[in-house]
Amino acid sequence: MTGCCVEGLLAKLKVMCARSMHVAVGALGKAFTEGGGHDVEFDFGTVGGLQGKLDLGETADVVILSVSGIGKLEKAGALVSGSRRNVAKTYIAVCIREGAPRPDFSTVDAFKAMLERARAIATSDPAVGGSAGVHLAKAFEQAGWAAMMAPKSLPQQTGAEVARRVVEGTAEFGLTLSGEVASVPGAAIAGSLPPPFGQDTTYCAAVMAGSEAKEAGAAFIAALTDPDTRTTWTRAGFELPG
């Protein structure tokens, strides 16, 4: 059973949310509660991990996933009709240490040359189910670069760990979602990857049909998508959807 809300009383919302958004969503959730809103309990995880929980029957009041993940739930009738909203957009970024020179990776050839020169590259582990790791593993395979990357890659369990390997000097740079990079002190976003290696990901929020706190869930989504939240999202490495 998900959050319960009796008319006139506050609810405790359960929110399942893509992990790369934890800084911005966590801050906005705290402000939502402190501003007289309902309590919020978060379950942050990779998109693949959260999708697995949902497939096994776990539920929530609000889900915040990629467009494809929300689309799957929508087709299954698991969401409140009309509750879906685009929240924010992230992209696969090159992570460098704050203050370090920004390498050239503006074209596919420049990106390949940067990879070839590198001693160690921190990446999101595709086995964990994170969208950046899954996409890059497929893109490197299709480009014929998988063998080149194998001895250089340092797969990490989270995008934040990717950024930490760069900050501590274990890796020369990292490849992960911009929102993950922005959450780590000392890490900086050098820019987005050239296509087809780059990938923008738009995250959507929706109220689940089984929620007993549908109005509270809708209010929480409205708080996340308020235009006044732009600074919070930008600082966390995201862009507002067009």
C-alpha atoms as an extended CHARMM CRD file, in Angstrom:
* protein
*
       242  EXT
         1         1  MET       CA              0.0000000000        0.0000000000        0.0000000000  PROA      1               0.0000000000
         2         2  THR       CA              1.3090000000        3.4460000000       -0.8700000000  PROA      2               0.0000000000
         3         3  GLY       CA              0.8760000000        6.7270000000        0.9700000000  PROA      3               0.0000000000
         4         4  CYS       CA             -2.4360000000        7.3540000000        2.6570000000  PROA      4               0.0000000000
         5         5  CYS       CA             -4.0990000000       10.7430000000        2.8480000000  PROA      5               0.0000000000
         6         6  VAL       CA             -7.3670000000       11.3640000000        4.6850000000  PROA      6               0.0000000000
         7         7  GLU       CA             -9.0600000000       14.5810000000        3.5800000000  PROA      7               0.0000000000
         8         8  GLY       CA             -7.6650000000       17.4680000000        5.5960000000  PROA      8               0.0000000000
         9         9  LEU       CA             -4.6400000000       15.5170000000        6.8130000000  PROA      9               0.0000000000
        10        10  LEU       CA             -1.1080000000       15.3480000000        5.4780000000  PROA      10              0.0000000000
        11        11  ALA       CA              0.1230000000       12.2650000000        3.6530000000  PROA      11              0.0000000000
        12        12  LYS       CA              3.4230000000       10.4500000000        3.6360000000  PROA      12              0.0000000000
        13        13  LEU       CA              4.3510000000       10.0110000000        0.0090000000  PROA      13              0.0000000000
        14        14  LYS       CA              6.5720000000        7.2620000000       -1.3370000000  PROA      14              0.0000000000
        15        15  VAL       CA              8.5520000000        8.4640000000       -4.3520000000  PROA      15              0.0000000000
        16        16  MET       CA             10.5880000000        6.1390000000       -6.5620000000  PROA      16              0.0000000000
        17        17  CYS       CA             13.1010000000        8.2900000000       -8.4370000000  PROA      17              0.0000000000
        18        18  ALA       CA             16.0490000000        7.9000000000      -10.7970000000  PROA      18              0.0000000000
        19        19  ARG       CA             19.2270000000        8.1290000000       -8.6960000000  PROA      19              0.0000000000
        20        20  SER       CA             20.9360000000       10.7870000000      -10.8360000000  PROA      20              0.0000000000
        21        21  MET       CA             18.2800000000       13.2680000000       -9.6690000000  PROA      21              0.0000000000
        22        22  HSD       CA             18.7940000000       12.7330000000       -5.9310000000  PROA      22              0.0000000000
        23        23  VAL       CA             20.4090000000       16.1090000000       -5.1970000000  PROA      23              0.0000000000
        24        24  ALA       CA             17.7340000000       18.2700000000       -6.8510000000  PROA      24              0.0000000000
        25        25  VAL       CA             14.7450000000       16.0800000000       -6.0040000000  PROA      25              0.0000000000
        26        26  GLY       CA             15.9380000000       15.6370000000       -2.4220000000  PROA      26              0.0000000000
        27        27  ALA       CA             16.3030000000       19.3960000000       -1.9380000000  PROA      27              0.0000000000
        28        28  LEU       CA             12.9540000000       20.1670000000       -3.5450000000  PROA      28              0.0000000000
        29        29  GLY       CA             11.2860000000       17.4110000000       -1.5330000000  PROA      29              0.0000000000
        30        30  LYS       CA             12.6220000000       18.9020000000        1.6880000000  PROA      30              0.0000000000
        31        31  ALA       CA             11.3480000000       22.3400000000        0.6940000000  PROA      31              0.0000000000
        32        32  PHE       CA              7.9650000000       20.8110000000       -0.2020000000  PROA      32              0.0000000000
        33        33  THR       CA              7.6270000000       19.2940000000        3.2640000000  PROA      33              0.0000000000
        34        34  GLU       CA              8.9440000000       22.3370000000        5.1370000000  PROA      34              0.0000000000
        35        35  GLY       CA              6.5730000000       24.5780000000        3.1920000000  PROA      35              0.0000000000
        36        36  GLY       CA              3.5780000000       22.8180000000        4.6730000000  PROA      36              0.0000000000
        37        37  GLY       CA              3.4580000000       19.9590000000        2.1890000000  PROA      37              0.0000000000
        38        38  HSD       CA              3.3230000000       16.2550000000        2.8530000000  PROA      38              0.0000000000
        39        39  ASP       CA              6.1710000000       14.0920000000        4.1270000000  PROA      39              0.0000000000
        40        40  VAL       CA              8.1770000000       12.3800000000        1.3850000000  PROA      40              0.0000000000
        41        41  GLU       CA             10.0160000000        9.0630000000        1.5570000000  PROA      41              0.0000000000
        42        42  PHE       CA             12.4260000000        8.5340000000       -1.3600000000  PROA      42              0.0000000000
        43        43  ASP       CA             13.6060000000        5.3520000000       -3.0380000000  PROA      43              0.0000000000
        44        44  PHE       CA             16.4840000000        6.4050000000       -5.3010000000  PROA      44              0.0000000000
        45        45  GLY       CA             17.9170000000        3.8450000000       -7.7190000000  PROA      45              0.0000000000
        46        46  THR       CA             19.0350000000        3.2940000000      -11.2910000000  PROA      46              0.0000000000
        47        47  VAL       CA             16.2800000000        3.3740000000      -13.8720000000  PROA      47              0.0000000000
        48        48  GLY       CA             16.8910000000       -0.3320000000      -14.5260000000  PROA      48              0.0000000000
        49        49  GLY       CA             16.8160000000       -1.1730000000      -10.8240000000  PROA      49              0.0000000000
        50        50  LEU       CA             13.5860000000        0.7370000000      -10.1760000000  PROA      50              0.0000000000
        51        51  GLN       CA             11.9790000000       -0.7900000000      -13.2510000000  PROA      51              0.0000000000
        52        52  GLY       CA             12.8710000000       -4.2140000000      -11.8780000000  PROA      52              0.0000000000
        53        53  LYS       CA             11.1440000000       -3.4280000000       -8.5760000000  PROA      53              0.0000000000
        54        54  LEU       CA              8.0490000000       -2.2160000000      -10.3980000000  PROA      54              0.0000000000
        55        55  ASP       CA              8.0070000000       -5.3350000000      -12.5750000000  PROA      55              0.0000000000
        56        56  LEU       CA              8.0020000000       -7.4170000000       -9.3750000000  PROA      56              0.0000000000
        57        57  GLY       CA              4.9480000000       -5.5790000000       -8.0880000000  PROA      57              0.0000000000
        58        58  GLU       CA              6.4640000000       -2.8930000000       -5.8630000000  PROA      58              0.0000000000
        59        59  THR       CA              4.6030000000        0.3840000000       -6.0380000000  PROA      59              0.0000000000
        60        60  ALA       CA              4.7750000000        4.0320000000       -4.9720000000  PROA      60              0.0000000000
        61        61  ASP       CA              2.7130000000        7.1880000000       -4.9640000000  PROA      61              0.0000000000
        62        62  VAL       CA              4.9440000000        9.0080000000       -7.4650000000  PROA      62              0.0000000000
        63        63  VAL       CA              7.4560000000        7.6020000000       -9.9390000000  PROA      63              0.0000000000
        64        64  ILE       CA             10.1630000000        9.6500000000      -11.6640000000  PROA      64              0.0000000000
        65        65  LEU       CA             11.7960000000        7.7120000000      -14.4960000000  PROA      65              0.0000000000
        66        66  SER       CA             13.0070000000        8.1290000000      -18.0590000000  PROA      66              0.0000000000
        67        67  VAL       CA             10.4740000000        8.7550000000      -20.8220000000  PROA      67              0.0000000000
        68        68  SER       CA             10.5950000000        5.0990000000      -21.8710000000  PROA      68              0.0000000000
        69        69  GLY       CA             10.1060000000        3.8640000000      -18.2990000000  PROA      69              0.0000000000
        70        70  ILE       CA              7.1040000000        6.0960000000      -17.7220000000  PROA      70              0.0000000000
        71        71  GLY       CA              5.7340000000        5.1310000000      -21.1400000000  PROA      71              0.0000000000
        72        72  LYS       CA              5.8550000000        1.4590000000      -20.1990000000  PROA      72              0.0000000000
        73        73  LEU       CA              3.8970000000        2.1030000000      -16.9990000000  PROA      73              0.0000000000
        74        74  GLU       CA              1.4300000000        4.2680000000      -18.8850000000  PROA      74              0.0000000000
        75        75  LYS       CA              0.7060000000        1.5160000000      -21.4090000000  PROA      75              0.0000000000
        76        76  ALA       CA              0.1930000000       -0.9430000000      -18.5490000000  PROA      76              0.0000000000
        77        77  GLY       CA             -2.4320000000        1.3280000000      -16.9850000000  PROA      77              0.0000000000
        78        78  ALA       CA             -0.3120000000        1.7750000000      -13.8450000000  PROA      78              0.0000000000
        79        79  LEU       CA             -0.4890000000        5.5770000000      -13.8290000000  PROA      79              0.0000000000
        80        80  VAL       CA             -3.1820000000        8.1430000000      -13.1550000000  PROA      80              0.0000000000
        81        81  SER       CA             -4.3320000000        9.4100000000      -16.5400000000  PROA      81              0.0000000000
        82        82  GLY       CA             -3.0950000000       12.9280000000      -17.2310000000  PROA      82              0.0000000000
        83        83  SER       CA             -0.6630000000       13.0280000000      -14.2850000000  PROA      83              0.0000000000
        84        84  ARG       CA              2.5070000000       12.6510000000      -16.3620000000  PROA      84              0.0000000000
        85        85  ARG       CA              4.8270000000       15.6880000000      -16.4930000000  PROA      85              0.0000000000
        86        86  ASN       CA              8.3030000000       16.2080000000      -17.9290000000  PROA      86              0.0000000000
        87        87  VAL       CA             10.5730000000       17.2250000000      -15.0560000000  PROA      87              0.0000000000
        88        88  ALA       CA             14.1750000000       17.7590000000      -16.1830000000  PROA      88              0.0000000000
        89        89  LYS       CA             16.7670000000       16.7240000000      -18.7360000000  PROA      89              0.0000000000
        90        90  THR       CA             20.2790000000       15.4060000000      -18.2470000000  PROA      90              0.0000000000
        91        91  TYR       CA             23.0040000000       14.2410000000      -20.6170000000  PROA      91              0.0000000000
        92        92  ILE       CA             26.0900000000       12.0310000000      -20.6680000000  PROA      92              0.0000000000
        93        93  ALA       CA             28.9910000000       14.2940000000      -19.7480000000  PROA      93              0.0000000000
        94        94  VAL       CA             32.7610000000       14.2200000000      -19.6000000000  PROA      94              0.0000000000
        95        95  CYS       CA             33.7960000000       14.6800000000      -15.9730000000  PROA      95              0.0000000000
        96        96  ILE       CA             37.0970000000       16.3820000000      -15.1530000000  PROA      96              0.0000000000
        97        97  ARG       CA             38.6170000000       17.7250000000      -11.9660000000  PROA      97              0.0000000000
        98        98  GLU       CA             37.5780000000       21.2570000000      -11.1080000000  PROA      98              0.0000000000
        99        99  GLY       CA             40.1240000000       23.6780000000      -12.5610000000  PROA      99              0.0000000000
       100       100  ALA       CA             41.6580000000       21.1230000000      -14.9660000000  PROA      100             0.0000000000
       101       101  PRO       CA             42.0400000000       21.9960000000      -18.6710000000  PROA      101             0.0000000000
       102       102  ARG       CA             39.0420000000       20.9720000000      -20.7390000000  PROA      102             0.0000000000
       103       103  PRO       CA             39.9890000000       18.3780000000      -23.3680000000  PROA      103             0.0000000000
       104       104  ASP       CA             38.7360000000       18.5390000000      -26.9490000000  PROA      104             0.0000000000
       105       105  PHE       CA             36.0430000000       15.9460000000      -27.6590000000  PROA      105             0.0000000000
       106       106  SER       CA             33.8660000000       18.0700000000      -29.9270000000  PROA      106             0.0000000000
       107       107  THR       CA             33.8950000000       15.5450000000      -32.7920000000  PROA      107             0.0000000000
       108       108  VAL       CA             33.9310000000       11.7540000000      -32.9680000000  PROA      108             0.0000000000
       109       109  ASP       CA             37.5850000000       11.7940000000      -34.0660000000  PROA      109             0.0000000000
       110       110  ALA       CA             38.5770000000       14.1290000000      -31.2250000000  PROA      110             0.0000000000
       111       111  PHE       CA             36.6350000000       11.9990000000      -28.7340000000  PROA      111             0.0000000000
       112       112  LYS       CA             38.3760000000        8.8370000000      -29.9460000000  PROA      112             0.0000000000
       113       113  ALA       CA             41.7840000000       10.5020000000      -29.6980000000  PROA      113             0.0000000000
       114       114  MET       CA             41.0040000000       11.5670000000      -26.1250000000  PROA      114             0.0000000000
       115       115  LEU       CA             40.0570000000        7.9940000000      -25.2160000000  PROA      115             0.0000000000
       116       116  GLU       CA             43.1920000000        6.5890000000      -26.8610000000  PROA      116             0.0000000000
       117       117  ARG       CA             45.4740000000        8.9460000000      -24.9070000000  PROA      117             0.0000000000
       118       118  ALA       CA             43.8570000000        8.2110000000      -21.5720000000  PROA      118             0.0000000000
       119       119  ARG       CA             45.4080000000        5.8370000000      -19.0400000000  PROA      119             0.0000000000
       120       120  ALA       CA             42.2250000000        5.2490000000      -17.0150000000  PROA      120             0.0000000000
       121       121  ILE       CA             38.6090000000        6.2720000000      -17.6300000000  PROA      121             0.0000000000
       122       122  ALA       CA             35.9110000000        5.9700000000      -14.9740000000  PROA      122             0.0000000000
       123       123  THR       CA             32.5880000000        4.8390000000      -16.4070000000  PROA      123             0.0000000000
       124       124  SER       CA             29.1640000000        3.8430000000      -15.1290000000  PROA      124             0.0000000000
       125       125  ASP       CA             28.9500000000        0.0440000000      -14.9550000000  PROA      125             0.0000000000
       126       126  PRO       CA             26.2770000000       -1.1020000000      -17.4590000000  PROA      126             0.0000000000
       127       127  ALA       CA             25.6180000000       -4.1940000000      -15.3290000000  PROA      127             0.0000000000
       128       128  VAL       CA             24.0770000000       -1.9720000000      -12.6440000000  PROA      128             0.0000000000
       129       129  GLY       CA             21.4200000000       -0.7130000000      -15.0560000000  PROA      129             0.0000000000
       130       130  GLY       CA             22.2710000000        2.9910000000      -15.1590000000  PROA      130             0.0000000000
       131       131  SER       CA             21.2160000000        4.6420000000      -18.4220000000  PROA      131             0.0000000000
       132       132  ALA       CA             24.6370000000        6.1930000000      -19.1700000000  PROA      132             0.0000000000
       133       133  GLY       CA             26.5320000000        2.9260000000      -18.6810000000  PROA      133             0.0000000000
       134       134  VAL       CA             24.0870000000        0.9050000000      -20.7690000000  PROA      134             0.0000000000
       135       135  HSD       CA             24.0920000000        3.4350000000      -23.6160000000  PROA      135             0.0000000000
       136       136  LEU       CA             27.8760000000        3.8690000000      -23.7500000000  PROA      136             0.0000000000
       137       137  ALA       CA             28.5910000000        0.1280000000      -23.6720000000  PROA      137             0.0000000000
       138       138  LYS       CA             26.3210000000       -0.3230000000      -26.6830000000  PROA      138             0.0000000000
       139       139  ALA       CA             27.7510000000        2.7130000000      -28.5040000000  PROA      139             0.0000000000
       140       140  PHE       CA             31.3720000000        1.5950000000      -27.9850000000  PROA      140             0.0000000000
       141       141  GLU       CA             30.5150000000       -1.8860000000      -29.2420000000  PROA      141             0.0000000000
       142       142  GLN       CA             28.8140000000       -0.5280000000      -32.3560000000  PROA      142             0.0000000000
       143       143  ALA       CA             31.7640000000        1.8010000000      -33.0700000000  PROA      143             0.0000000000
       144       144  GLY       CA             34.2630000000       -1.0510000000      -32.7490000000  PROA      144             0.0000000000
       145       145  TRP       CA             35.8980000000        0.6200000000      -29.7260000000  PROA      145             0.0000000000
       146       146  ALA       CA             35.0510000000       -1.9840000000      -27.0890000000  PROA      146             0.0000000000
       147       147  ALA       CA             38.4810000000       -3.6530000000      -27.2450000000  PROA      147             0.0000000000
       148       148  MET       CA             40.1930000000       -0.2730000000      -26.9370000000  PROA      148             0.0000000000
       149       149  MET       CA             38.0770000000        0.6530000000      -23.9180000000  PROA      149             0.0000000000
       150       150  ALA       CA             38.3470000000       -2.6450000000      -22.0420000000  PROA      150             0.0000000000
       151       151  PRO       CA             41.7910000000       -2.1290000000      -20.4340000000  PROA      151             0.0000000000
       152       152  LYS       CA             41.1510000000        1.5700000000      -19.7040000000  PROA      152             0.0000000000
       153       153  SER       CA             37.6530000000        1.4570000000      -18.2080000000  PROA      153             0.0000000000
       154       154  LEU       CA             37.1200000000        1.5830000000      -14.4640000000  PROA      154             0.0000000000
       155       155  PRO       CA             33.4320000000        0.5780000000      -14.0740000000  PROA      155             0.0000000000
       156       156  GLN       CA             31.7340000000        2.1540000000      -11.0640000000  PROA      156             0.0000000000
       157       157  GLN       CA             28.4920000000        1.3320000000       -9.2820000000  PROA      157             0.0000000000
       158       158  THR       CA             27.1860000000        4.9120000000       -9.4400000000  PROA      158             0.0000000000
       159       159  GLY       CA             27.7860000000        8.0580000000      -11.4260000000  PROA      159             0.0000000000
       160       160  ALA       CA             28.8760000000        9.7910000000       -8.2260000000  PROA      160             0.0000000000
       161       161  GLU       CA             31.6100000000        7.1550000000       -7.8360000000  PROA      161             0.0000000000
       162       162  VAL       CA             32.7050000000        7.9060000000      -11.4020000000  PROA      162             0.0000000000
       163       163  ALA       CA             33.1930000000       11.5550000000      -10.4450000000  PROA      163             0.0000000000
       164       164  ARG       CA             35.0030000000       10.6350000000       -7.2140000000  PROA      164             0.0000000000
       165       165  ARG       CA             37.5410000000        8.5100000000       -9.1110000000  PROA      165             0.0000000000
       166       166  VAL       CA             38.3140000000       11.5850000000      -11.2140000000  PROA      166             0.0000000000
       167       167  VAL       CA             38.5800000000       13.9410000000       -8.2320000000  PROA      167             0.0000000000
       168       168  GLU       CA             40.9770000000       11.5980000000       -6.4050000000  PROA      168             0.0000000000
       169       169  GLY       CA             43.1030000000       11.1150000000       -9.5470000000  PROA      169             0.0000000000
       170       170  THR       CA             42.4690000000        7.3910000000      -10.0510000000  PROA      170             0.0000000000
       171       171  ALA       CA             40.9620000000        8.2050000000      -13.4630000000  PROA      171             0.0000000000
       172       172  GLU       CA             41.9360000000       11.0160000000      -15.8060000000  PROA      172             0.0000000000
       173       173  PHE       CA             38.3110000000       11.6860000000      -16.6300000000  PROA      173             0.0000000000
       174       174  GLY       CA             34.9050000000       10.0600000000      -16.3410000000  PROA      174             0.0000000000
       175       175  LEU       CA             31.8440000000        9.4520000000      -18.4780000000  PROA      175             0.0000000000
       176       176  THR       CA             28.4810000000        9.6060000000      -16.7190000000  PROA      176             0.0000000000
       177       177  LEU       CA             25.2990000000       11.6570000000      -16.3980000000  PROA      177             0.0000000000
       178       178  SER       CA             25.7330000000       15.3740000000      -15.8010000000  PROA      178             0.0000000000
       179       179  GLY       CA             23.4790000000       15.2550000000      -12.7410000000  PROA      179             0.0000000000
       180       180  GLU       CA             25.7860000000       12.7280000000      -11.0840000000  PROA      180             0.0000000000
       181       181  VAL       CA             28.8910000000       14.8390000000      -11.7750000000  PROA      181             0.0000000000
       182       182  ALA       CA             27.3410000000       17.9590000000      -10.2670000000  PROA      182             0.0000000000
       183       183  SER       CA             26.6770000000       16.1320000000       -6.9850000000  PROA      183             0.0000000000
       184       184  VAL       CA             30.3890000000       15.5780000000       -6.2190000000  PROA      184             0.0000000000
       185       185  PRO       CA             32.5740000000       18.4050000000       -4.7950000000  PROA      185             0.0000000000
       186       186  GLY       CA             35.7160000000       18.9410000000       -6.8500000000  PROA      186             0.0000000000
       187       187  ALA       CA             34.2290000000       17.4770000000      -10.0280000000  PROA      187             0.0000000000
       188       188  ALA       CA             33.3260000000       19.5540000000      -13.0660000000  PROA      188             0.0000000000
       189       189  ILE       CA             31.3480000000       19.0130000000      -16.2620000000  PROA      189             0.0000000000
       190       190  ALA       CA             33.5160000000       19.5480000000      -19.3410000000  PROA      190             0.0000000000
       191       191  GLY       CA             30.5960000000       19.1560000000      -21.7400000000  PROA      191             0.0000000000
       192       192  SER       CA             28.4020000000       16.6230000000      -23.5010000000  PROA      192             0.0000000000
       193       193  LEU       CA             29.6260000000       13.8690000000      -25.8260000000  PROA      193             0.0000000000
       194       194  PRO       CA             29.3070000000       14.0960000000      -29.6100000000  PROA      194             0.0000000000
       195       195  PRO       CA             26.6140000000       11.9420000000      -31.2260000000  PROA      195             0.0000000000
       196       196  PRO       CA             26.0930000000        9.0110000000      -31.3300000000  PROA      196             0.0000000000
       197       197  PHE       CA             27.9120000000        8.6780000000      -27.9820000000  PROA      197             0.0000000000
       198       198  GLY       CA             26.0580000000       11.4990000000      -26.2990000000  PROA      198             0.0000000000
       199       199  GLN       CA             22.5400000000       10.9220000000      -25.1020000000  PROA      199             0.0000000000
       200       200  ASP       CA             20.0240000000       13.3400000000      -23.5890000000  PROA      200             0.0000000000
       201       201  THR       CA             17.6280000000       11.7910000000      -21.0980000000  PROA      201             0.0000000000
       202       202  THR       CA             14.3670000000       13.4620000000      -20.1670000000  PROA      202             0.0000000000
       203       203  TYR       CA             12.8620000000       12.3350000000      -16.8740000000  PROA      203             0.0000000000
       204       204  CYS       CA              9.1180000000       12.3020000000      -16.2870000000  PROA      204             0.0000000000
       205       205  ALA       CA              7.0510000000       12.1430000000      -13.1190000000  PROA      205             0.0000000000
       206       206  ALA       CA              3.6080000000       10.6180000000      -12.7110000000  PROA      206             0.0000000000
       207       207  VAL       CA              1.1990000000        9.5390000000       -9.9920000000  PROA      207             0.0000000000
       208       208  MET       CA              0.6530000000        5.7900000000       -9.7400000000  PROA      208             0.0000000000
       209       209  ALA       CA             -2.9000000000        4.5210000000      -10.0900000000  PROA      209             0.0000000000
       210       210  GLY       CA             -2.6880000000        2.5250000000       -6.8500000000  PROA      210             0.0000000000
       211       211  SER       CA             -1.7730000000        5.5460000000       -4.7330000000  PROA      211             0.0000000000
       212       212  GLU       CA             -4.1000000000        6.5130000000       -1.8990000000  PROA      212             0.0000000000
       213       213  ALA       CA             -2.6620000000       10.0310000000       -1.9140000000  PROA      213             0.0000000000
       214       214  LYS       CA             -3.1900000000       11.0510000000       -5.5210000000  PROA      214             0.0000000000
       215       215  GLU       CA             -3.7880000000       14.7580000000       -4.8180000000  PROA      215             0.0000000000
       216       216  ALA       CA             -0.6800000000       14.9710000000       -2.6520000000  PROA      216             0.0000000000
       217       217  GLY       CA              1.3190000000       13.2050000000       -5.3650000000  PROA      217             0.0000000000
       218       218  ALA       CA              0.1080000000       15.6950000000       -7.9670000000  PROA      218             0.0000000000
       219       219  ALA       CA              1.0530000000       18.5820000000       -5.6500000000  PROA      219             0.0000000000
       220       220  PHE       CA              4.5500000000       17.1690000000       -5.2620000000  PROA      220             0.0000000000
       221       221  ILE       CA              4.9980000000       16.9110000000       -9.0410000000  PROA      221             0.0000000000
       222       222  ALA       CA              3.7750000000       20.5060000000       -9.3880000000  PROA      222             0.0000000000
       223       223  ALA       CA              6.4300000000       21.5840000000       -6.8800000000  PROA      223             0.0000000000
       224       224  LEU       CA              9.1600000000       19.8180000000       -8.8670000000  PROA      224             0.0000000000
       225       225  THR       CA              8.1140000000       21.4500000000      -12.1270000000  PROA      225             0.0000000000
       226       226  ASP       CA              7.5450000000       24.9840000000      -10.8500000000  PROA      226             0.0000000000
       227       227  PRO       CA              9.5190000000       27.4330000000      -13.0580000000  PROA      227             0.0000000000
       228       228  ASP       CA             11.0650000000       28.9160000000       -9.8970000000  PROA      228             0.0000000000
       229       229  THR       CA             13.0280000000       25.6540000000       -9.4020000000  PROA      229             0.0000000000
       230       230  ARG       CA             15.2530000000       26.3330000000      -12.4290000000  PROA      230             0.0000000000
       231       231  THR       CA             18.2710000000       27.3750000000      -10.3290000000  PROA      231             0.0000000000
       232       232  THR       CA             18.0630000000       24.2090000000       -8.2240000000  PROA      232             0.0000000000
       233       233  TRP       CA             17.9900000000       22.0140000000      -11.3280000000  PROA      233             0.0000000000
       234       234  THR       CA             20.7750000000       23.9240000000      -13.0890000000  PROA      234             0.0000000000
       235       235  ARG       CA             23.1030000000       23.6760000000      -10.0900000000  PROA      235             0.0000000000
       236       236  ALA       CA             22.4400000000       19.9360000000       -9.9880000000  PROA      236             0.0000000000
       237       237  GLY       CA             23.5450000000       19.5250000000      -13.6300000000  PROA      237             0.0000000000
       238       238  PHE       CA             20.1090000000       19.4220000000      -15.2750000000  PROA      238             0.0000000000
       239       239  GLU       CA             18.1740000000       21.4950000000      -17.7710000000  PROA      239             0.0000000000
       240       240  LEU       CA             14.4470000000       22.1410000000      -17.7030000000  PROA      240             0.0000000000
       241       241  PRO       CA             12.6550000000       20.4260000000      -20.6230000000  PROA      241             0.0000000000
       242       242  GLY       CA             11.7260000000       22.6200000000      -23.5560000000  PROA      242             0.0000000000
